[in-house]
Amino acid sequence: ETAHLGAEGNKEAAAFAEAGSLNIFESKDPALWILMVLFLVALAIGAERLWVLLHTKSANAELVRLVTERLSQNPATGEELAKDVSEAKFGVEGRIAAVTLKGWQHDEDTLQSYANAATVAERRYLSARLPVLSTLGNNAPFIGLLGTVLGIMKAFRDLAGAADAGPQVVMKGISEALVATAMGLGVAIPCVMLFNYFSSAIKRKLSNSEEVTNIIVALRRATRSGNKVV
């Protein structure tokens, strides 16, 4: 009888140990597999957007100096300057300034329209696929919660169907179900962090671009009014 009790104790201990393990790759819960796929999608989008941002770094201070000096010294070189500021080292800010300078021979309102159009195009390019990160950050926890609810329902069905079931039966099912909630949070938190980081970086770049285009418009206004720019 002692041996029997020892065997039952070992069996119960093994069941408790199994209940606490996170066998994600052995799980049959579809919510977990969906979340893992979504995590890989988010990781790919994050890596691609990071590559884009790293390749759009710009020397904004140098760009401001170049635009201010060239247009102040010789306002007639506005359209010629567009070629110089479109170099890769000036990044997004340089591309927006180049488009703005294409309308140098027109009035300030036209210049501002050029700048606005270029800004919209660059924002669309930089923000591509970011809504996916935002959507995953907002909805991944609900997918995990759905998996948890379904897992708990299954655990109680298993408990009801087992005549001699002990607490380890329902504990195993509940612990497996809670993994879905943890996985949902594990997907959502990085997505929110990445979305906020990219949004902040894009806002900063477009703010730098606005600074440059405002300088161009101001210099064009000064030139048209006949004031001497120094």
N, C-alpha and C positions, 0 to 999 in steps of 0.2 A: 504493500500500500504506500509505503514511503517512496519507493521508486516511482510509483504511479503519480504521486503528488509532485515529485521532482520533475517528471517528464511534462506534466501539465503546466508547471511553473515555467519551465524552459520554453514551452510552446507559447505561453502567454507573453513572456518577455520578448520572444522573437517577433510576435505579432505587434507588440508595442513599438519595437525598434523599426519594423517595417512601416508602421504608421507614420513615424517621424521622418522617414527618408523622402527625398525629393527625386523621384524617378521620372524626371520630365520626359526623357527620350523614350521611356517605356510606357508612357501614359497613352490611353486611348481616348482622352478627352479632346474633342475637335477644337475646342476653344484654345487649348494650349498650342496646338499646331498652327492655328490661324494667327495667334499672337507671335509665334516665332517667325512666321513668314513676314508679318507686318514689321517686326523688329529688323529683319534683314533689309526690307524695303526702305525703312527709315535710315538705316546705316548707309545704304547706297546713296540715298538722296543727300544725306549729310556730307558724305565724302565728296560727292560731285560738286555741291555748292561751296564747300570749303576750297576745293581746287579752283573754282571760278573766282572766289574772293582773293585767294592768294595770287592769282595771275592778273588781278586788277588793282594791285597796290600802286599808289601814285605819289609822285613828288609834288604835293599840292602847293607848298610854299614856293618852290621853283617855278611852278606854272603861273602863280599869281604875279611873281616878279617879272617873268618873261612877258606876260600879257601887258602889264602896266608899263614897263619900260618901252616895249616896241610900239605900242599904240600912242604913248605920250610923245615919243621922239618923231614918229612919222605915221600919222593917222591913216594915210593912204595905203598902208601895208596891211590893212585888216584882213582881206581875203587871203593874202599871201601867208599871213601868220597862221591861218587854219592848218596848213600843211605841217608846220612845226609843232603845234600843240597836239596834233593827232598821233604823235609818237607813242609807242607802247608804254614808255616809262611814266607818262602822264595819266594812264589808266582811264577810268570812267570819266573823271573830271575833264581830261583832255579831249575826249571824244565829244562831250557835250559842248565844250568851248569851241571846238572845231566847227560843229554844226551851226552854232550861234554866229560865228564869224563869217560863215557863208553869206549871211544877210547883212554884212557890214555896210553895203552901199545904200541900204534902206533906212527908214526911220527907227526910232527906239521901240515903238510898239511892234514893228515887224521883227526886230531883233529879239524881243522878249518872246514872241510867238515861236521863233526858231528854237530858243532855249527851252521853252515849255515842251515843245514836241520832242526834242532830243531827250529831255529828262523823263518823259513818259516812256519812251522806247527803252531807255536804260533801266528804268525801274522794273519794267516788264521782264527784261532779260535777267536782271539780278534776282528777282522774286520768283522766278520760275520754279515750280514744284514745292515752294514753301507752304502753300495751303495744305499739301498732303501731310507735312509735319504737324501743322496746327490741328488738322482733323484727327490724326492719330493721338496727339497729346490729349485731346478732349474726349475721345471715345474709346481708347484702349482700356481704361479702367472698367467701362461698362461691359465690354466683351469679356474681360476677366471675371466680373461679377456674375455675368450670365453663366459662365462655365462653373463658377462656384455653386450657384443655386441649383443647377442641373446635377452637379456632383453630390450635393447634400441630399437631394431628392432620391438619387440612386442609392446612396448609403442607407437611408431609412427603408427603402424598399428591400435592400439586402438584409437589413436587420429584421424586418417583418417576415421575410421568407425563411429565416434560419431559426429552427425550433430551439436549439441549445446555444444561441449566439451570445457571446459575452460582449463586454464594452469594446474589445479590440476590433470587432467587426465594423462597428459604426465609426470608431476613431480612425481607422484606416481610410475609410471612404471620405470622411470629412477633411482629414489632413491632405488627401490628394485633391479634393475640391478646392481647398484654400490656396493651393499652388497657383490656380488660375488667376485669383485676385492679385497675388504677389507678382505674377508674370505681367498682368495688365498694368500694374504700377511701374514695373521695370521697363516696360515699353514707353509708357506715357511720360515719365519724368525726363529721360534723355531727349525725347521729341520736343517737349516744352522748352528745355534748356537750349537746344539747337535752334529752334524757331526764334527765341528771344535774342540769341547771339547774332544770328543772321539779320534779323530785322534791325537791330541796333547798328550793325556794320553798314547796312544799306542806307539807313537814315543818315549816318555820318557822311558817307560818300556823296549823297545827294545834297547834303547841306554844304559840303565843300564846293560842289558844282554850282550851287546857287550863289555862293560868294564870288566865284569867278565870273559868272554870267552877269551879275549885278555890276561888277567892275567894268565889263565890256559895254553894257548899256549906258553906264554913267559917262564913260569916256566918249561914246558916240554922241550922247546928248551935249557934252561940252564942245565937241568938234562942230556940231551943227549950229550951236549958238554962237560960234566964233570966239569962244573963250580960249585962252592959251592954256594948254595942259602942261604942267611941270611935274 
